[in-house]
Amino acid sequence: MRQGPLGEKPHPHKGRTKDGLAGGEVVARVLDETWQDPPGFFGWFCAINHKTIGKRFLVTCLVFFALGGLLAAAMRLQLARPGNTLLGPDLYNQVFTMHGSTMMFLFAVPVMQAVAIYLVPLMIGARATAFPRMTAYSYWIFLFGGVMLYAAFLVNSGPDAGWFSYVPLAGPEYGAGKRNDIWAQMITFTEVSALLDAIIIICTVFKLRAPGMTLNRIPLYVWAMLVVAFMILFAMPAVALASTLLILDRLVATHFYNPGEGGDVLLWQHLFWFFGHPEVYMIFIPGLGFMSAMIPTFARRPMFGYTAMVLSVIATGFLSFGLWVHHMFATNVPELGKTFFTAASMLIAIPTAVQIYCWIATLWTGRLNFKVPLYYVLSFFVILVIGGMTGLMLASVSLDSQVHDSYFVVAHLHYVLLGGAVFPLFGALYYWYPKFTGRLMSEQLGRWSFWLMFVGFNVAFFPMHLLGMNGMPRRVYTYPVEMGWGTLNLLSTLGAVTLALGIFLTLVNAVRSARHGVPAGPDPWGGGTLEWATESPPRVCSFVATPVVYGRDPVWQGVPEGQPDHVCGLAADVREVLCTTVADAKPDSRMMYPESSASPFLAALATTVLFIGSIFTPWAVLWGSVPVVIALVWWFWPNRREAEEELALEKLDPSLVAENA
């Protein structure tokens, strides 16, 4: 990016058209041409527009969600009756490992970042994300990592030590072949992608907000994603380090996790769960953000307790880093230490409760508009309370010791993750589907799919609490009829089928509505945040004129009389964006964005070769770095046009804000 200072003179570049000229259609066409990615097959690999990348990211995550769901269906069919032989023990180990790894690393966190890549710039009035080429690179790295994992599974080399890959089971002593090396490198792919997306979201929120969008006017969903981005920066390096040490143990015979040579198997658990428990909140907090975006719209009133909501989200993110031993109560961690983590596990329920009270107050004092997204919002309260209560139960060392590694924990995990994240996510997909496609999804099909999902989910997972209390352990591929678990397992399988049918109806609804849905218009729900101030779907340039914000719900509050409503001073025929100050969102500078390029794709391809090669030989790190360096040099090599535009950057109009059009 090229950056120029603000100043006193308008931009002198010959022939430029300013986007502050009342948002005319001619200017809009010029802006769309400027920000358009190249057309055709080759252009598909050059795309860097955040809306294009966000939709690709979202669709890819949903494909992985479907694959993970098929694996879950295979497990449910296997466990539907005692002594079943549908899956053998080795294949079952691969299936449950692939299911957990897919849902946690290829769906749950990435899908939340995918939605953020699309929505956050629109909600803060920006034309693009920070570092658009890096946005594309993070998507390609994520895609290649997921493809590698499933390619290995198809050739019977899928990981088989669980999505948590505990040592020594995953170590060189017991994990033969390359199965667990592939899992460890998949972690590298996904963590690189997540870390890059976190940096992008942080920089986008802090520096590209529309003028007037001070910190206390940022939408609550954007606050949630900002907190998650910081959590990723602190948590992801722990699991990346853990997986790297595992690869070194397996490939070059180090002994980080070998107690016979001075290593420690609990080191893996500490590193992994230092990431793993915050990851639950990386999945859960965006769900809270979805709730905070949808509830004001369908209650038709501003959110009650904005400041309390923001502080609660920040507190949840902060406290989530003090819970990781919660997963290690069955180990020989000192008892006094367990007491502190029990207290922290109970304490973190308080900020979530504050948010629930604020949501209830908003709904209670509003005039509810009962549409499909609101059904998912209301179901969240029921499912989350059950998941939260079982979480408080597991925070007790004595109870956790009894039900550890039982189906009670499986039930709790799915109530928290599916209920706390997937149900709000599906509500958000219905809510923002008009913004993605320009059309509304069918309300009738939406209600059918919701009730099938809600009933199916509870029938599938509530019996697992009882199975766990009756002693059924996790990760068993069969069980004898004498144990008496057959009836509840069959009931759970029937619930899973019902849940899958509801999800399938949502897919049918989405595909059908893309062509035959009712045209939505810019703001079909009557929302108050800035994404509803654009067309549906948004133009290539997102905003013809960068808006000026005067409140927390700018669409509802409008522009005070006599005040400017948009920014001027940005050229329309080059990719310029406005940067604002971090706290007050005052115009600070403008930045020149790079042109579309295939260099992120090629850099991701070269990185993939390095990562996969290093599974088999450490020399791949050396020789694989060569194509990566070449791709990066091409990525950052300035072209003539960019150099000329950098020299042409001079001072802007002193006001930088146009009069009311």
KEMI-828225 format. One line per 10 residues: their letters; for each residue x, y negated, z negated of C-alpha. Coordinates in steps of 0.25 Angstrom, whole numbers, plus 5000, padded with zeros to 4 digits. Last residue first. Example, Ala and Ser with C-alpha at 12.3 -4.5 7.8 and 13.67 -1.06 7.14 Angstrom:
<rs>
SA) 5055/5004/4971  5049/5018/4969
</rs>
This chain:
<rs>
ANEAVLSPDL) 4898/4934/5007  4901/4930/4993  4915/4923/4993  4927/4931/4996  4937/4935/4986  4952/4936/4988  4952/4922/4981  4966/4918/4985  4965/4924/4999  4976/4934/5000
KELALEEEAE) 4991/4933/5001  4999/4940/5011  5000/4954/5016  5006/4953/5031  5019/4960/5027  5011/4972/5022  5003/4972/5034  5015/4972/5043  5021/4984/5035  5008/4992/5036
RRNPWFWWVL) 5007/4990/5051  5021/4994/5053  5020/5007/5045  5025/5010/5031  5031/5024/5028  5023/5028/5015  5016/5040/5021  5028/5044/5030  5037/5044/5019  5028/5052/5011
AIVVPVSGWL) 5026/5063/5022  5041/5064/5023  5043/5065/5008  5033/5076/5007  5039/5083/5019  5052/5083/5012  5047/5087/4998  5043/5101/5003  5058/5104/5004  5061/5101/4989
VAWPTFISGI) 5048/5106/4983  5048/5118/4992  5061/5122/4986  5053/5126/4974  5048/5138/4981  5034/5145/4983  5024/5135/4976  5033/5124/4980  5029/5126/4994  5015/5123/4991
FLVTTALAAL) 5018/5110/4984  5028/5105/4995  5019/5109/5007  5007/5102/5000  5016/5089/4998  5018/5089/5013  5003/5091/5016  5000/5080/5006  5010/5071/5013  5004/5074/5026
FPSASSEPYM) 4990/5070/5022  4995/5058/5015  5003/5054/5028  4991/5055/5037  4989/5040/5036  4978/5030/5034  4984/5016/5033  4990/5011/5020  4983/5000/5011  4987/4986/5010
MRSDPKADAV) 4985/4980/4996  4979/4968/4991  4982/4960/4979  4976/4956/4965  4961/4953/4966  4956/4954/4952  4952/4968/4947  4952/4963/4932  4960/4975/4926  4969/4981/4937
TTCLVERVDA) 4970/4969/4946  4964/4970/4961  4970/4976/4974  4962/4973/4986  4964/4982/4998  4969/4980/5012  4969/4990/5023  4970/4982/5036  4960/4976/5045  4951/4971/5035
ALGCVHDPQG) 4960/4962/5027  4957/4959/5013  4956/4944/5008  4941/4945/5004  4935/4951/4992  4920/4953/4989  4908/4948/4981  4912/4933/4978  4904/4927/4967  4894/4916/4969
EPVGQWVPDR) 4883/4924/4963  4887/4936/4955  4890/4948/4964  4882/4961/4962  4879/4967/4949  4873/4980/4954  4884/4983/4964  4895/4978/4955  4891/4987/4944  4903/4984/4934
GYVVPTAVFS) 4902/4970/4937  4907/4958/4946  4915/4966/4957  4920/4960/4970  4919/4968/4982  4930/4972/4993  4923/4968/5006  4920/4979/5017  4921/4989/5005  4923/5004/5008
CVRPPSETAW) 4933/5002/5019  4929/5015/5026  4914/5010/5023  4907/5017/5012  4897/5029/5013  4888/5022/5009  4891/5008/5011  4898/5000/4999  4892/4993/4987  4889/5007/4981
ELTGGGWPDP) 4904/5010/4979  4904/4997/4970  4896/5002/4958  4882/4999/4955  4874/5011/4961  4860/5009/4967  4859/5024/4971  4859/5022/4986  4870/5011/4986  4876/5009/5000
GAPVGHRASR) 4865/5016/5008  4861/5031/5006  4857/5036/5019  4848/5048/5016  4855/5062/5018  4855/5069/5031  4870/5069/5035  4878/5069/5022  4865/5073/5015  4866/5087/5020
VANVLTLFIG) 4880/5090/5016  4878/5084/5002  4865/5091/4999  4871/5104/5004  4883/5102/4995  4873/5098/4983  4865/5111/4986  4878/5119/4985  4881/5113/4971  4867/5117/4967
LALTVAGLTS) 4869/5131/4972  4882/5133/4965  4876/5129/4952  4865/5140/4954  4876/5150/4957  4883/5146/4945  4871/5147/4937  4869/5162/4942  4883/5165/4938  4881/5159/4924
LLNLTGWGME) 4869/5168/4922  4877/5180/4927  4888/5177/4917  4878/5175/4906  4872/5189/4909  4885/5196/4911  4892/5192/4898  4888/5204/4889  4902/5208/4886  4898/5223/4889
VPYTYVRRPM) 4897/5220/4904  4912/5219/4905  4918/5206/4910  4924/5201/4924  4934/5190/4929  4938/5184/4916  4942/5170/4916  4935/5165/4904  4932/5174/4892  4917/5178/4889
GNMGLLHMPF) 4916/5179/4874  4901/5177/4871  4904/5162/4868  4910/5161/4882  4898/5168/4888  4889/5158/4881  4896/5146/4886  4896/5152/4900  4881/5153/4899  4881/5137/4901
FAVNFGVFML) 4890/5138/4914  4882/5144/4925  4867/5141/4920  4872/5127/4917  4878/5124/4930  4867/5131/4938  4856/5122/4931  4864/5109/4934  4868/5113/4948  4855/5118/4952
WFSWRGLQES) 4848/5106/4946  4858/5097/4954  4857/5104/4967  4842/5103/4967  4842/5088/4963  4852/5085/4974  4844/5093/4985  4832/5084/4981  4840/5071/4980  4847/5073/4994
MLRGTFKPYW) 4860/5067/4995  4861/5052/4999  4869/5047/5011  4880/5038/5014  4890/5049/5013  4900/5046/5002  4892/5034/4995  4879/5042/4997  4886/5054/4990  4890/5045/4978
YYLAGFLPFV) 4879/5049/4969  4877/5064/4974  4892/5066/4972  4892/5059/4959  4881/5068/4954  4889/5080/4959  4901/5074/4951  4893/5072/4939  4889/5087/4939  4904/5091/4942
AGGLLVYHLH) 4910/5083/4931  4905/5085/4917  4895/5096/4920  4905/5104/4929  4917/5100/4921  4912/5100/4907  4901/5111/4909  4911/5119/4917  4922/5118/4906  4913/5121/4895
AVVFYSDHVQ) 4907/5134/4902  4921/5139/4905  4925/5136/4890  4913/5145/4885  4918/5155/4895  4929/5159/4886  4944/5155/4886  4942/5148/4873  4929/5151/4866  4934/5155/4852
SDLSVSALML) 4946/5146/4851  4938/5135/4857  4928/5136/4845  4939/5135/4835  4947/5124/4842  4935/5115/4843  4936/5107/4856  4928/5119/4863  4916/5115/4856  4918/5100/4860
GTMGGIVLIV) 4919/5105/4874  4906/5113/4873  4899/5100/4869  4905/5093/4881  4901/5103/4891  4886/5104/4886  4886/5088/4885  4892/5088/4899  4881/5097/4905  4869/5089/4900
FFSLVYYLPV) 4875/5075/4902  4880/5079/4916  4866/5083/4920  4861/5069/4919  4872/5064/4928  4869/5075/4938  4854/5072/4938  4858/5057/4940  4866/5060/4953  4853/5067/4959
KFNLRGTWLT) 4844/5054/4957  4836/5050/4945  4837/5035/4945  4837/5032/4930  4833/5018/4925  4844/5015/4914  4844/5014/4899  4845/5029/4896  4854/5031/4908  4864/5021/4904
AIWCYIQVAT) 4863/5025/4889  4865/5039/4893  4878/5036/4901  4883/5028/4890  4881/5039/4880  4887/5049/4889  4899/5040/4890  4901/5039/4875  4900/5054/4874  4911/5055/4884
PIAILMSAAT) 4920/5046/4875  4916/5055/4863  4919/5068/4869  4934/5066/4869  4934/5066/4854  4930/5081/4853  4942/5086/4862  4951/5076/4854  4947/5082/4841  4950/5096/4846
FFTKGLEPVN) 4963/5091/4851  4967/5086/4838  4963/5099/4831  4970/5108/4841  4983/5100/4837  4981/5104/4823  4979/5119/4827  4993/5119/4834  4992/5124/4848  4993/5139/4848
TAFMHHVWLG) 4983/5141/4860  4968/5143/4859  4965/5128/4858  4972/5125/4871  4962/5119/4879  4959/5108/4869  4974/5106/4869  4971/5097/4881  4962/5087/4874  4970/5074/4872
FSLFGTAIVS) 4971/5070/4886  4956/5069/4887  4956/5058/4877  4961/5048/4887  4952/5051/4898  4940/5052/4889  4944/5038/4882  4945/5032/4896  4931/5037/4900  4925/5032/4886
LVMATYGFMP) 4932/5019/4888  4925/5017/4901  4911/5021/4896  4912/5013/4884  4915/5001/4893  4903/5004/4902  4893/5006/4891  4880/5008/4898  4882/5009/4913  4874/4999/4922
RRAFTPIMAS) 4860/5002/4925  4852/5010/4936  4853/5023/4928  4856/5030/4941  4867/5020/4945  4872/5019/4930  4873/5034/4929  4880/5037/4942  4894/5030/4940  4895/5033/4925
MFGLGPIFIM) 4892/5048/4928  4902/5049/4939  4912/5043/4929  4909/5053/4919  4911/5064/4930  4924/5057/4933  4928/5059/4918  4925/5074/4918  4935/5079/4929  4947/5071/4923
YVEPHGFFWF) 4941/5074/4910  4943/5089/4912  4957/5086/4918  4960/5079/4905  4959/5093/4899  4967/5100/4910  4979/5090/4910  4984/5091/4896  4978/5105/4898  4988/5109/4908
LHQWLLVDGG) 5000/5103/4901  4997/5109/4887  4992/5123/4893  5005/5124/4901  5014/5120/4889  5006/5131/4882  5014/5142/4890  5027/5136/4884  5041/5138/4890  5054/5142/4882
EGPNYFHTAV) 5058/5154/4891  5048/5164/4885  5038/5153/4884  5036/5152/4899  5028/5140/4903  5039/5131/4907  5048/5142/4911  5054/5139/4924  5055/5150/4934  5056/5142/4947
LRDLILLTSA) 5042/5145/4953  5033/5150/4942  5038/5141/4931  5040/5130/4940  5026/5131/4945  5021/5131/4931  5029/5119/4928  5023/5112/4940  5009/5116/4935  5011/5110/4921
LAVAPMAFLI) 5017/5097/4927  5005/5095/4936  4996/5099/4925  5002/5088/4916  5003/5078/4928  4988/5078/4929  4985/5073/4916  4990/5059/4915  4988/5054/4929  4975/5062/4929
MFAVVLMAWV) 4970/5055/4917  4973/5041/4923  4964/5045/4935  4953/5050/4927  4952/5037/4919  4951/5030/4933  4941/5039/4937  4932/5036/4925  4934/5021/4927  4930/5022/4941
YLPIRNLTMG) 4917/5030/4937  4915/5019/4927  4915/5008/4937  4926/4997/4935  4920/4985/4929  4927/4984/4916  4941/4986/4923  4938/4974/4932  4930/4976/4945  4931/4961/4949
PARLKFVTCI) 4939/4963/4962  4937/4977/4967  4946/4987/4961  4958/4991/4969  4969/4990/4959  4965/4998/4946  4955/5007/4952  4963/5011/4964  4976/5013/4957  4969/5022/4947
IIIADLLASV) 4962/5030/4957  4974/5032/4966  4983/5036/4955  4973/5046/4950  4971/5051/4965  4986/5054/4965  4986/5061/4952  4975/5070/4957  4981/5074/4970  4995/5077/4963
ETFTIMQAWI) 4987/5085/4953  4979/5093/4964  4992/5097/4972  5000/5100/4959  4989/5108/4953  4988/5116/4966  5003/5119/4964  5000/5125/4951  4989/5134/4957  4998/5138/4968
DNRKGAGYEP) 5009/5142/4959  4998/5150/4951  4995/5159/4963  5009/5160/4968  5012/5175/4964  5012/5180/4950  5006/5172/4938  5010/5181/4926  5025/5178/4923  5026/5166/4933
GALPVYSFWG) 5016/5158/4925  5001/5157/4928  4998/5167/4917  5009/5161/4908  5003/5150/4910  4989/5145/4911  4984/5142/4925  4973/5132/4921  4965/5135/4933  4967/5150/4929
ADPGSNVLFA) 4978/5159/4932  4974/5164/4945  4979/5155/4956  4975/5158/4970  4985/5167/4978  4975/5177/4984  4976/5171/4998  4963/5163/4997  4967/5157/4984  4980/5152/4989
AYLMVGGFLF) 4973/5144/5000  4963/5139/4989  4975/5133/4981  4982/5127/4994  4969/5121/4998  4967/5114/4985  4981/5109/4985  4980/5104/4999  4967/5096/4996  4973/5089/4984
IWYSYATMRP) 4985/5085/4991  4977/5080/5003  4968/5072/4994  4980/5066/4986  4986/5062/4999  4973/5054/5004  4973/5046/4991  4988/5044/4992  4985/5038/5006  4975/5028/4999
FATARAGIML) 4984/5023/4989  4974/5015/4981  4960/5019/4985  4952/5012/4995  4943/5000/4998  4941/4996/4984  4928/4991/4977  4929/4999/4964  4919/5009/4966  4923/5011/4981
PVLYIAVAQM) 4937/5014/4977  4933/5023/4966  4923/5031/4975  4931/5039/4985  4944/5042/4977  4935/5044/4965  4927/5055/4971  4939/5062/4975  4945/5060/4961  4933/5067/4955
VPVAFLFMMT) 4934/5078/4965  4949/5080/4962  4947/5082/4947  4936/5093/4948  4939/5099/4961  4953/5104/4965  4959/5105/4951  4948/5109/4941  4938/5116/4950  4948/5122/4960
SGHMTFVQNY) 4958/5127/4948  4946/5133/4941  4940/5140/4953  4954/5144/4958  4958/5150/4944  4944/5157/4943  4946/5163/4957  4960/5167/4956  4958/5175/4943  4945/5181/4949
LDPGLLTNGP) 4954/5186/4961  4963/5193/4951  4952/5199/4943  4944/5204/4954  4932/5196/4959  4918/5202/4963  4920/5214/4953  4910/5211/4942  4911/5218/4929  4901/5210/4922
RALQLRMAAA) 4891/5201/4930  4891/5187/4935  4906/5186/4933  4911/5188/4947  4900/5180/4953  4904/5168/4943  4918/5169/4947  4915/5169/4962  4906/5157/4960  4917/5150/4953
LLGGLAFFVL) 4926/5152/4965  4915/5147/4974  4914/5135/4965  4929/5132/4966  4927/5132/4981  4915/5123/4980  4923/5113/4971  4935/5114/4981  4926/5110/4992  4921/5099/4983
CTVLFRKGIT) 4935/5094/4980  4937/5093/4996  4924/5085/4998  4928/5075/4987  4943/5074/4992  4938/5072/5006  4928/5062/5002  4938/5054/4993  4948/5054/5005  4938/5048/5015
KHNIACFWGF) 4934/5038/5004  4948/5035/5000  4952/5032/5014  4966/5039/5017  4963/5047/5029  4975/5051/5037  4972/5066/5038  4958/5064/5044  4964/5054/5054  4971/5065/5061
FGPPDQWTED) 4957/5071/5063  4950/5059/5068  4949/5045/5063  4960/5037/5056  4955/5031/5042  4947/5019/5042  4951/5007/5033  4954/4997/5044  4943/5002/5053  4933/5001/5041
LVRAVVEGGA) 4938/4987/5038  4937/4982/5052  4922/4987/5052  4919/4980/5039  4925/4967/5044  4916/4968/5056  4904/4971/5047  4906/4959/5039  4910/4960/5024  4908/4946/5021
LGDKTRGKHP) 4922/4942/5027  4929/4948/5015  4935/4959/5023  4945/4949/5030  4948/4951/5044  4963/4952/5048  4967/4946/5062  4981/4941/5058  4985/4945/5043  4985/4932/5035
HPKEGLPGQR) 4978/4937/5023  4972/4925/5016  4981/4916/5008  4982/4914/4993  4987/4926/4986  4986/4940/4983  4998/4949/4984  5000/4960/4994  5001/4975/4993  5004/4986/5003
M) 5000/5000/5000
</rs>
